[in-house]
Amino acid sequence: MTTEFHSRQTAMAAGLMCCHDCGKLVTADKTPEHGVLACPRCDASIHYRNINAVPRTWALILTAAILLFPANLLPIMRVDFLGSQEHSTIMDGILYFFHSGEYGIGLIIFIASVLVPLFKIIGMILILLSIRFKWKTWLRHKTIIFRFIQFVGRWSMLDIFVIALMSALVDFGTFTSTQAGPAATYFTAVVMCSMFAAMTFDPRLLWDA
Amino acid sequence: MIPSTALTACPVCDLLMQKVEAPAGKKVYCPRCNTPMYQQKTDSVTKVIAITFSGLIAYTPAIFLPLLTLDAMGMSKSGSIFSAFLSFYHQKYFFVAVMVFLTSIFFPLFKLSLLFSVALQIKLRIYSPSLPYLLRTAHHLDEWGMPEIYLIGVFVTIIKISSMATIHYDLGFFCFLFLVLTTIASASALDSRTFWRDIEQIKTFSQEPLSHDN
């Protein structure tokens, strides 16, 4: 198996497929047996680019964008203190930290649960639009944005874990207790959708444009 | 004309390149999109076995033993990672409960066990047809196990609660800290390129008919 090699050429242009799972380069001249070619090393199905990557990513990212509204507007936590109930949204929790002077921790939660989901959605939409309209500039920067989205996506689960621990720990019967609010479901769904969006997207499409 | 085994492609921008070997510890970057492509690591297989094994030992106490105990108003309450998951379950937030269970309890264990068994099989040079699937599953679970995020969550909770109650750190807290350390260390010791190359070697070796047989 030999290949004509030029510099500044993609593997696809040379008729080679790069396995997504193990990174092996596979020559595409073999006719696939069942419609999909399997990697000879790790048996993953391989293709030049992720199948239907753009419409699937659009669907997931728009779902995340819609779910972001109930996630931020509905209460995410309810604190019962001596019979009085206090509902708080994500933003209330952050403001609480800023009012009590804990700026560092307030900033961490603000970044993890407000900025990161917003950045992921805006960033992915920008990348998808750039593929749609074949914008050939700032490719390196868009790749960095995508890799950052991939890396940072999971950190939004922070708030959910905090609520899980709070409701397990702060539970003193009728005196005071902490419960999750309906926004928890929406917020988890936002995180899941945007993580799946980053997984289905194929950054190589950016460079194909 | 160059054999395709001497070439490699960037996983992010698909640029075709000739393979270069970098000295251990140095990262190789894609010249077009600047993505770090691989990094040669020394003794990756042995290190992964050692790290994942110690992680697996710490796993059970880390998840089931209480992390913290609160003292407030003459009462005390302690909670573990597992009871935090159960609290979502009891409040009937089943979707959130399932996600919390998967990301904080199931996937960390699953990933450590997968890496342990893959590295052990490579070390002992045993090939089973499931070996590539195990490593692939471990790769796919990469971002779904979130113990390190949970740890930051524990710190945030401590700060939130510290004003209203006295906090005692229990054994589970330190085991969990250790579990997070081993998870991070196993990810940074893992050299997936070497792992795949070794798997390929073991595979071809196991499929060759032994010449001294009969």
Interface residues (C-beta under 8 A of the other chain):
Chain A: M1 T2 T3 E4 F5 R8 Q9 T10 A11 M12 A13 A14 L16 C18 H20 D21 C22 G23 K24 L25 T27 R41 C42 D43 A44 S100 E102 I105 I108 I109 L139 R140 T143 I144 F146 R147 Q150 G153 R154 W155 M157 L158 I160 F161 V162 A164 L165 M166 S167 A168 L169 V170 D171 F172 G173 F175 T176 Q179 A180 A184 T185 T188 A189 M192 M195 P203 R204 L206 W207 D208
Chain B: M1 I2 P3 S4 T5 L7 T8 A9 P11 V12 C13 D14 L15 L16 Q18 R32 C33 N34 T35 L67 L68 L70 A72 M73 M75 K77 S78 G79 S80 S83 A84 F85 L86 S87 F88 Q91 Y93 F95 V96 M99 V100 T103 S104 P132 Y133 L135 R136 H139 H140 E143 W144 M146 I149 Y150 I152 G153 V154 V156 T157 I159 K160 I161 S163 A165 S192 R193 W196 I199 E200 K203
